[in-house]
Amino acid sequence: MQLKNRLKKMEKQLNVGGEFCECRTTQKTESIHRKDGFDTVQNIFSEFCEECSKPIEKQTIIINFVREKKPDWMTGEQYTSAYGE
C-alpha cells in the first residue's frame, strides 16, 4: 500500500510546475529561413512534449536572406564584379 501512495505522490509532482514543458531533452527552438520569398522551416517538432505531455513554449528564429544594397562609395561596375549583378 505504501508503494501505491508513493507513486500517486510522484505523479502529482510531475504535473505540478509551470504550464509549459521544462524537460531538458525537449527541443524548444525552430528556425525559419526566408530567401527569395520562400520560407523553409527547420527543426520542426510537435506542439506537446512526448515525456511530460505539456505544451512546448517554442522560440522561433527567423533568418531573412536579403540582397545587400550597393554602398554609396562603390560604383555600379565594382558592385557587378563583386556580386555578379
Secondary structure, 3 states (H helix, E strand, C coil): CHHHHHHHHHHHHHHCCCCCCCCCCCCCEEEEEEECCEEEEECCCCCECCCCCCECCCEEEEEEECCCCCCCCCCHHHHHHHHCC
